[in-house]
Amino acid sequence: MTGTDRARRVLIYSHDSFGLGHLSRCRTIANALVAADDDLSVLILSGSPIIGSFDFKARVDFVRVPGVVKRQDGEYEALNLNIGIERTLEMRAALIRSTAEIFDPDLFIVDKEPLGLRGEVAATLRMLKERGKPLVLGLRDVMDEPALLAPEWKRKNVLPALRDLYDDIWIYGLPQLNDPLAGIALSKSVKRKVVYTGYLRRDLPTESGLPAVVRGLDRPYILVTPGGGGDGELLVDWVLRAYEHDAKIPYAAVIVFGPFMAPEVREGFRQRAARLSGIRTMTFETNLGTLMACAAGVVAMGGYNTFCEILSFDKKALIVPRTRPRLEQFIRAQSARQQKLLEMLADDGRRDPATMATALRQLPQQGLPSDAIIPGLLDGLPNVGKLVAKHLKRPLLRPVSVVAPDDGVITGTSMEPVPYESIRERQRGVA
């Protein structure tokens, strides 16, 4: 089938150099889209080394490009291949473009990085733009502190892409919690593309029953999750030292280390936990939903997806955010605390075990996220679905190279000048 006769297709890009956040967000959106539309297929482009460990709904699939990892000096290197980073990025860019050419999506959603890792999506964006395909940038609620994000995006030459290539900018959050683009000098035409969707609700898994890891516990437990675990060593250590310091903490604990925690570090934590009463550990769980739903509270670092799960399952939470290399988690936790959605414990560098023990004792007594009335807080997925549906139902545009200057007129190489807002009305949905 060709043109409008064939089933619609959505392509999602997630660079996934490290961690679980980007992949989890894209997977959640993809599964929700196909659940709402029986004629839709979604393909995810990802560099995650563990994407194959996750379950996807029917009509969702993925293409894994060669993985990369960021070194401590901020530079990237190939994750598994013994080749240079430049050649690795060339391969990734070529795979991304060829996949887009063959899959021929009706909508392309790029997660977080407007031009992809080191610009690897730029050529694909231009190719799809010339084919008249709508392009969407999806951003989490917090990127980084404005003083750092603005020069980073200037260095990456992001603003021309926002102006000339993208049709929509979806922010998966709410402005009363945070504006991730604060401090960025956006033109009026770019500002008109921004839509706040609300946060992405997570559903409980279909399986029932108490998870095996907590069977036999004689008291309520607190779930401790550092997300992917690659930077969660300090959080887990602080919690374990609290239990070592205070043997009478009235709650058990289940610690999920995350797949990216170093094996030797993980094993050291296992041995310490084994000497404590009521502490259970596990390496990885692709869906924390059941564990979180059964917990008396959650201790976490406060990445975007963990935050969405805390809200979705209405769990009392203590967030211990990291502050390096980005302030993302700290900004999110601070704002959420101001909205009375959770409590935050800042890492002061000393990590006094008595301070953590007190916080663990108090955690189950604090308020629920649902006690704070914030309209639209978890409406992200249905709003994304509406936005996608608007794009997929619109008439396909003729291939055109466009520029959207601040004078409100689009000029193209294959069409007469058209008022900018008339194009936006056809291409942009309103949540």
Summary of the structure (lengths in Angstrom):
residues: 431
radius of gyration: 22.4
end to end distance: 30.8
largest distance: 75.0
contacts: 1411
relative contact order: 0.12
helix: 38%
strand: 17%
